[in-house]
């Protein structure tokens, strides 16, 4: 009985190379959707705070001051809310600009790990104050954002980023004149 070997089977060495190449490419760019989502979301959140006429006030309907006073007693760290309540507008402005800086940093891939750490710290502070009382806990989105920042803290923005461009320039400069192509 004769058996033919199929060259188009998944065990073919040709397909393994193609699968490996595709998997390597997919792995390389796997965090881009997360970077895009978190970056756009944080830029939007910061701009939304800055442009909301009611939000940036010490008191009144929809103000950051009233929001913080309403969550103070149910937060994990009421003292953190107390610090922010000393200047609610200043705190809200700092959070808004922080969100914009983090979002742009992640979108552009500039200081990617630092931007992700900033996003994680913002998410952590909001989870411990604003969404701590959410029941069940998974209704509070700040915890999910905190976890979403973790892979970007670990990996940064190694591809399609300004960090990658800067790293390549440093590497090129480190080779010196011997490794460069000079025309003379």
C-alpha positions in Angstrom: 0.0 0.0 0.0 1.5 3.3 -1.1 1.0 6.5 0.8 1.4 9.9 -0.7 2.8 12.7 1.4 0.7 15.9 1.1 2.9 18.9 0.7 0.0 21.3 1.6 -0.5 19.8 5.0 0.0 21.9 8.1 3.0 19.7 9.0 4.8 20.7 5.8 8.0 22.6 6.5 6.8 25.3 4.1 3.7 25.9 6.1 5.6 25.9 9.4 7.8 28.7 8.1 4.8 30.7 6.9 2.9 30.1 10.2 6.0 31.1 12.2 6.4 34.3 10.1 2.8 35.2 10.5 2.9 34.4 14.2 6.0 36.4 14.7 4.5 39.4 12.9 1.2 39.0 14.9 3.2 38.8 18.2 5.2 41.9 17.3 2.2 44.1 16.7 -0.2 42.4 19.2 -0.2 45.4 21.5 -1.0 48.0 18.9 -4.8 47.7 19.3 -4.4 48.1 23.0 -2.1 51.1 22.6 -4.6 52.7 20.2 -7.6 52.0 22.4 -6.0 53.3 25.6 -4.3 56.2 23.9 -7.5 57.5 22.2 -9.6 56.8 25.3 -7.3 58.8 27.6 -6.9 61.7 25.2 -10.7 61.8 24.8 -11.2 61.6 28.6 -8.8 64.5 29.3 -10.3 66.7 26.6 -13.8 65.8 27.8 -12.9 67.0 31.3 -11.3 70.2 30.0 -14.2 71.1 27.7 -17.1 70.2 30.0 -18.4 73.6 31.3 -19.9 72.0 34.5 -17.0 69.7 35.4 -14.3 72.1 36.2 -16.0 73.7 39.2 -15.7 73.4 43.0 -19.4 72.7 43.3 -22.6 72.4 41.4 -24.3 69.8 39.3 -21.8 67.7 37.4 -18.8 69.4 39.0 -15.6 67.6 40.0 -16.0 68.9 43.6 -19.5 67.4 44.0 -18.3 64.2 42.4 -15.4 63.8 44.8 -17.6 64.7 47.8 -20.1 62.0 46.7 -17.5 59.2 46.6 -15.4 60.3 49.6 -17.0 58.0 52.2 -17.2 55.0 49.9 -13.6 55.2 48.5 -10.8 52.9 49.6 -8.7 55.8 50.7 -10.8 58.7 51.8 -7.7 60.7 52.7 -6.7 60.7 49.0 -10.1 62.3 48.2 -9.5 64.8 51.0 -6.2 65.9 49.4 -8.0 66.4 46.1 -10.9 68.3 47.7 -8.4 71.0 48.9 -8.4 72.1 45.2 -10.9 70.1 43.1 -10.4 72.2 40.0 -6.6 72.0 40.2 -6.9 68.2 40.8 -9.3 67.8 37.9 -7.1 69.9 35.6 -4.0 67.9 36.6 -5.9 64.6 35.9 -7.1 65.9 32.6 -3.7 67.0 31.4 -2.2 63.8 32.8 -4.7 61.8 30.7 -3.9 63.7 27.6 -0.1 63.3 28.1 -0.5 59.6 28.8 -2.8 59.1 25.8 -0.5 61.0 23.4 2.6 59.2 24.8 1.1 55.8 24.2 -0.3 56.7 20.8 3.0 58.1 19.6 5.0 55.5 21.4 7.1 58.2 23.1 8.4 57.1 26.5 5.9 54.2 26.1 6.7 52.5 29.5 6.6 55.8 31.4 3.3 56.8 29.7 1.8 53.4 30.5 2.9 53.7 34.1 1.3 57.1 34.2 -1.9 55.6 32.8 -1.8 52.8 35.4 -1.3 55.3 38.3 -4.2 57.4 37.1 -6.4 54.3 36.7 -5.3 53.0 40.2 -6.1 56.4 41.8 -9.5 56.5 40.1 -10.2 52.9 41.1 -9.3 53.5 44.8 -11.5 56.6 44.9 -14.2 56.9 42.3 -15.1 53.3 41.4 -14.1 51.5 44.5 -17.7 51.0 45.7 -18.9 49.5 42.4 -20.6 46.2 43.2 -19.7 43.7 41.9 -16.1 45.0 41.5 -16.0 44.3 37.7 -18.6 47.0 37.1 -15.9 49.6 38.0 -14.0 50.1 34.7 -10.9 51.7 36.4 -9.7 48.3 37.6 -9.9 46.9 34.0 -8.0 50.0 32.7 -5.3 49.4 35.4 -4.9 45.8 34.2 -4.9 46.9 30.5 -1.9 49.2 31.2 0.2 46.3 32.7 1.4 44.8 29.3 2.4 48.2 28.1 4.4 48.9 31.3 6.2 45.6 30.7 6.9 46.0 27.0 6.6 49.6 26.2 6.1 50.6 22.6 8.8 48.7 20.8 7.2 48.9 17.3 5.7 51.7 15.2 6.7 54.2 17.8 9.0 57.2 18.4 10.8 55.1 21.0 11.8 52.7 18.3 13.0 55.5 16.1 15.1 57.0 18.9 16.5 53.5 19.8 17.5 52.9 16.2 19.2 56.3 16.1 21.1 55.6 19.3 22.1 52.2 17.9 23.3 53.7 14.7 25.3 56.4 16.5 26.9 53.8 18.7 28.4 52.0 15.8 30.6 54.9 14.9 32.1 55.8 11.6 33.2 52.2 10.8 29.7 51.0 10.6 28.4 54.0 8.6 28.3 54.4 4.9 30.3 57.5 4.1 30.7 58.8 0.6 33.8 60.8 0.0 
